[in-house]
Amino acid sequence: MMQRVVKTIASLCLVLLLAAQVGAANLEDKVVEHTFKNGLKLLMVERHSSPTVSAWIRFKVGSVHERSDERGLAHLLEHMLFKGTRTLGTKDYAAEAPLLEKIEQTAQLMLAEEAKGGKADKAKLAALRAELAKFEKQAEQYVIKDEFFDLYARNGGSGYNAFTGRDGTTYLISLPANKLELWAAIESDRMKHPVLREFYTERSVVMEERRRSYDAEPSAKLWETFVAAAYQAHPYGQPTIGWTSDIRQLSRTKAESFLKRYYAPNNAIMAVVGDIKPAVVIPLVERYFGDIQPGTPVPDVPVQEEPQQGERRVELLGDAEPELVIGFHKTAIGSDDDYVFDLISSILGQGRTSRLHRSLVLEKQFATQVSTFDAPGNRYPNLFVLYASPRAPHTAAEVEQAVLAELERLKKEPVSQQELQQVLNQLEFEEARRMGTNGGLARNLTEYESIAGSWRYMTTYRARVVKITPADIQRVAQQYFTRENRIVGTLVTKKAGGAQK
């Protein structure tokens, strides 16, 4: 019985691997791309297995593109762009608009007074806050909550969401194929006529999110502190949500300026995957999005992080179990060494057969879990990260030494061809799984077009990684896994009378 199960699983894996290889080869023929006069890039793939479609829009602007006085804006705008337009989310925009202006005028006065710090006029500040609350209360009567969500839900839409990272911001939806025009009407209206209503209310929501999910969450706080320690110059070191003081000084005026500059068709990549015909989709998108004016092209980030001159260590005390994070600076996506790091990540920390899982979790039982990944972004030089949760009574220090020993082994011992082939199979298996859904393919198309410069990164990926040799892995391990290039973060459990690692 067990042999039959193993053979069945092996056969399934083989089918998926072949599907991945064939899929990558055929993707070049299946993707139809069209760029409109205003710079909007549209990527389409026909899939007629079900009468549904996934539509993703990625703006090539994220928190890495914020100036020092704009930190947190990209994430806050992700929230705000669900609030509606001049026609959606409001009962009467003509009556609402003057109140929105009064809110902003009052908020600007309040922010200016708050900026004085200890010299602020407390009575004046209290009066301005009360006036702001009054205008916000009056504006509430015109707001229709969650109209975008309700429209999509009533028409069979699902998975309506958005996410913001260092490198970009994405809005996504899956819906019946015959409702694609509804999507075009809603999303083009949001790109043309967004209204940042309830701005200061939502800013307070984000500040509470920051307090609850970061400041009060030891694991998240460790990660945030770790990344900030890793980057002294490059904006990758700043949290996407922004620091508390960053969020507090954001205004609707700043947000509208940022929005107008960057959230425009020339900075957008659209992917429509599913039961479609490109000959129908192109004129549809042209009709709804073609008259939107381009904005300012999102600039490259010229800042380069200087090489570290020694190990950096951060420690955080918290009411939580110990954690360990180790990072090494590395190259960005698309570089020769980045492909090697993909294999190293699989060898060390991806899945139950990885070296670190076998050694630290199963054999030595030093940790309850271990993983590897790239962070905090991909478009610019980033970090190769190893994460572990120590298993009591073992300490973070013990786990750290065990991890470093595995890295030394990678430097000194060539990876066997058998292990290398297993890792290649695993990478292809995961890629087949991700591309198996309309949404997964739409995500890959928009993401790689944005951060790698072309969605064709997917079609050339396998040809690049199969050329990697054990010697390449040793070279990269020796070059990057050094003490002076290392950042270590530990979460130390607070105990009565002291701390325990």
N, C-alpha and C positions, 0 to 999 in steps of 0.2 A: 504493500500500500504506500509506504513512504517513498519507495523508488518511483512509483507512478506520479506522486505529488511533485517530487523533485524534477522529474522529466517534464511535467506539465508546466512548472514554473520556468524551467530552462527554455521550453518552447515559446512561452509567452514573452520572455525577455528577448529571445532571438527575433520574434516578430516585431517587437517594439524597436529593437536596434535597427532592423532592416527598414522599418517605417521611417525612423529618424534619418537614415542615410538617403533613402529615396526622397523623403520630404525635403531635406536640405537641397538635394540635387534639383528637385522639381520647383522649389520655391522661386528660383530665378525666373521660371516661366509663368508661375502662377500669380506673382505679385504684379499688379498694374499700378503704375504711379503716374500722377498728374500734378503739375505745379501751375497754379493760377497766376494771373498777372499781379495780384497783390502779395505774392510770395507764399500763400498757403500751399502746403504739400499734402496731397491726398494719396494714401496707399490702400489698395483694395485687393481682397482675395475672395474668389467665389468658392463657397462650400454649400452644397445643396442637400446636405444630409438631414437638415431640419429647417422649417420655415422661420428661422430666427437670424438675428444679426447682432454683433457686438460692435459698438462704436466708441472709439477712444480718441480724445483730443489731449495732446501733450504740448504744453507751453515750455519752451526751452529756457525757462527762468525759474530759479530756485533761490534758496537762502544764500548761496554762494555769491549771488549777484547784488546783494543788498549793500548799500553804503552803511557806514557806522551809525548813522542816525535813522536807518531804515530796518535794523535787525528785527526779525519777527514778522515783517510785512507780508512776505510770500505765504507764510502759513496762515496769517490772519485773513488775507485775501481769499485763500481757499475756503474759509468759513463764509466770508462775506458774499462770494459769488453765488451762494445758494439763496441769498436774500431776495433776489428778484430783479426786475427791470422796470422800465417806465410803464409797462403794461401787465407784467406778472408780479405777484406779491403785493399788490396795492389795490385798494378799492377806489381811490381817486388820486392819481398822481399830481394833478394840478393843484389840489388842496394840500397834499402832503409836502410838495417841494418847498414852499416857503418855510414850513416848520423845520425841514431838514437844514435849511440855511441858517435859521436861528440857532439850531442845535450846534452847528459847526462854529458859528461866530462866538457863542458862549464857551464852547469847548476850547477854542483858541485862547481866549482870555484866561480860562482856568489853567491851561497848560503853561501859559506864560508866568502865571503867578506861582504855580507849583515849582517851576524851574528855579525860583529864587531860594528854594530850600528853607533853611532856618530863618531867612529874612522875609519870608512870605507874610502877607497881611492875612492873618487867620480869619478875621471877620469877613474880609472880601472873598476869601477862598470859600468859606462856608456859603456865602450868598450866591456865588457863581455855581457851586455844586447843586444848590437847591434849585436855581433857575434852570440848569441843565436837566435835572430830573423832571421838572415841570414840563419843559418842552418835549422831552422824550415820552412822557405820559400822554401828552396831547397827540403826538405822532402815532401812538399805538393804535388809535382808532381806525387808521387807514391801512394797517398792515394785514395781509393775508399770509398766515404762517404756512411754510412748506408747500407752496403752490407747485413748484417744480416737481417735488416728490409725488404729490397727489396726481398731477397730470400724467406722469409716467406710469404710476401704479394703476390708474384707471384704464390705461391703454396697454397693459400687459408687460410693462417694463420691470426689470429686476436688476439688483446689484448696482443701483444708482449710487455713485460714490465719487470720492476724490482723494488724492494724497499728494503731499508736498515733501520734497527732499532737498538735499543740497543742490542737485543738478536740474531739477525741473518740477513741474506741477501738472497733474493729470486728472482729467474728468472722464468718467466711464459709465456706460449703461449697456445692458442687453435688452432687446425688445423684439417683438414680432417684426418680421421683415416688411410687412405692409404698413408699419408705423414709422418707417425711416424718415418720411417727410416731416412728421411731427418732431422728431429729434432735430432735424435741420432747422425747423422754425424756432424751436426753443433755444438751441445752442447759438444760433446766429443772433437772436435777439439778445442773449446774454453777452455776446461779444460786442454788439453794437451799442446797446443801451443799458449797461449795468447800473444799478442804483445801490449804493452802499448804505442802505437804511439800517437802523438799529446798530450803528457802528460801535458806539461806546458801550452799549449793552453787551455786544458780542466780544468786545475787547475785554470786558470783565469776565466773560465766560472763559476766554483763553487764559487769562491770568489765573483763574481757578484751576483750569486744566494744568497749567504750569506748576501750581502749588501741589495739587493732588498727585499728578503723575510723575513729577520730577523731584521737586523739593522734598516731598514727604515719602518718596519711594527710594530707599537706599540703593537698590540695584540700578535704577535709572540715573540717580545722582552720581554713582560711581562711573557709569559710562560717560556721562556728560563731562565730568571732571577729567577723566582719562583722555578724552578726545581734545579737550581744551589744552591739556598739558602737551599733547603731541604736536600741536600746531601753534607756533608763536607768531607767524606772519600770515599764513594763508587763511582765508575765511572759512575753510572747512572746519576750523576749530570752534566756530561759533555754533550754538545749538539752533536748529531750524525754527524752533518755537520762539527763540529769543530769550535773553535773560529777563528777569522781572522788571528791572529798571528800563530795559529796552521797550518792552510792551507798554509800560505805563506812559511813555512819552509819544506813542504813536497817535497820529491824528488822521481823521478822514481825508484831510487835504493831502497829506503825505501819501496815503493809500491810493487816492485817485490819480495822483501824479505817477506813481509807480505802475499802476494799472494801465494808464493811457500810454506810457512809454513802451511797455513790454508785452502786454496781453493782446497781441494783434496777430493778424494772419501770417505775416512774414516770420513770426517767431513760433508758429504753431505747426504741429504735425498731426494729421488726422488719419486714423486707420479704421476702415469699415470692412468687417470680415463676416461672411455668412452667406445667406441665401439672397444674393444680389447679382446684378448685371452692371459691370462698370460703365457700359454705354448709357445706362439710366442714372447711375449715381453721379457721374461727372456733371451733367447739366443740372441735376438737382442741387448739388453743392454750389455750383456756379450761381444759380438763381438766388440762393439764400446768403451765401458768404462772399460772392464775387465783388460786391460794391463796398465792402469794408476796407477802409484805408489802412495801409501798413503803418506800423509804429517804428520806434527806434530799434534797430537790430540789437539783440542781446550781446553785449561785448564779451570778449574773452577775458578771463581773469589773469592779468599779467604777473601777479605776485607769485613768487616761488619760495617755497620753504627751504631755508638753509639746512645743509646736512647737520645732524646732531653731532655734538662733540663728546657726548657721554650719555650713559643710561639716565632716563628720567623715571622717577617713581612717585606715585601718588597713593595716599591711603585715606580711606573714608570710614568713619565710625558710624554704625547704624544698628537699628534694632532688626537685624536680619541675619541669616546664615552667611558664613564667609563666602566670598567669590574671588576669582582671580581672572584678570584680563592682561594679556601680553600682546603687544603690537610691534610691528616693524614697518618703517616707511618703505614704500615700493612704488613702482611705476603705474601709470594710468592704463585704462583699457586700450587695447589695440597695440600696445608695445610688445616686442618680442618676449620680454621677461614676464609680462602679465599672463600670457598663455601658459608659461611654465608654472606660475603661481596657481593657476587653476588646477593643474595636476597635483601640485604639492598639497593644496587644500583638500583634495579628495583622498590623497594618500594618508594624510595626518588626521583629519577630523570629520569626514563626511560619511556618515552611516556606521552601522554596527561592526563592519569589517575593517574600519579604519584603524590605523596603528594606535592612535591615542585612546580610542574607545577600548580596543582589546587590552592595551597595557594598563591604562589608568582606571577604567571602569570595571572590566571583567577580571583581569589577573591580579593586580595589586590592590584593587578596590580603594584607591586613593580618592576617587571622585564619583559623584552620582551622574554627572553628565559632562561632556566635553564637545566643543565644536570649533570650526574654523570658518572665517568669512572675510570678505573685503569690506571696508568702511572708511570714512562715513559717506563718500560719494564714489564715483567711478570716472568722471570725465577728466579729472586732474589727479596727479599723483596722490595715492591714498595709503591706507594701512592694511597689512595682512594681520588679522587678529585671531588669537587663540583664546577661547573662553572655557573656564572650568568651574564647577561647583565642588569644593572639597567635601569628602564624606567623613563625618566624625568617626574617630577622634583625630583624623589626619588634618593637617593644617595647610593653609595656602602656600606656605613656604615649601612644604614637602611636595605638593603638587607642582609648584613652579620648577623645582629641581628635576622632577620627573619629565616635565614638558621639555625643558632645556636639554635633557639627556637624549630625548627623541630627535630634537633638532640637530644635535651633534652627530647622531647616528646617520641622519639624512645627508650630512656633509661628508661623512667618511665612507659610508657603504653605498655602492651603486644600487639603485632600485632594480629588482629583477624584471626581466621582460614579462614574466607572467603577471606580476603585480601591476606593472604599467598597463598591460592590456586590460586587466580587470577595471582599472581606473578609467580607461578610455571607454569601456563598455558602460560603466556607471554614468559617465558624463552624457553619453548618447541616450541612455535610458531616460535620464532626467529631462533632457531636451525634448525627447519625444513626448513625455508626459506633459510638459509645459505647453507644447504646441498643439496638443490634442484637442483643445477647446478653442472656440472662436475668440474668447476673451484672452486666453493665453497667447495666441498668435498676435492679436491686436496689441497686446502689451509689449511683446518682443519687438514688433515692427516699429512702434512709436519710440520705445526706449532706445533701441540700438541706432535708429536714425538720428536721435538726439545726442546721445553720449558718445557713440562710436563714429558718427559722421555718415553712416549709411546702414540701412537694414541688411545690406549684403554681408555684413559682418557674420550673420548667421550662416550664410551659404559657404563662406570660406573658412569657417571656424575649424571644422574637422580636419581639413587639409593642413591647417597650421599645427594643430596639436599632435597629429600622428607623426609629425617629423621630430618631435621632442625626444631626446635621448636621455638615458640615465646620467650621462655626463652633463647635460644641460641642467638637470635637476640639482646635481651636486654643485655646479658652478653658481647657480642662483642662491642655493642655501648658504654657501660659503660667503657670497658677496653681501647678502642682506641680513642673515641671522647672526648679527654681531652685537656685542654689548653696547657699543656706542650708538647703534641704530635702534635700540630697544626702549620701549616704554612699558612699564609694569604698573598695574593698578590693583589694589586689594581692598576688599570690603571686610572690615574688622567688626566682629560682633561686640556690641557694647554689653558689658556685664556689670553687675553691681560691684562697685569697688575697683573698676578698671575695665580694660578691654582685653579680648582674647582673639587671637588670629585663628 
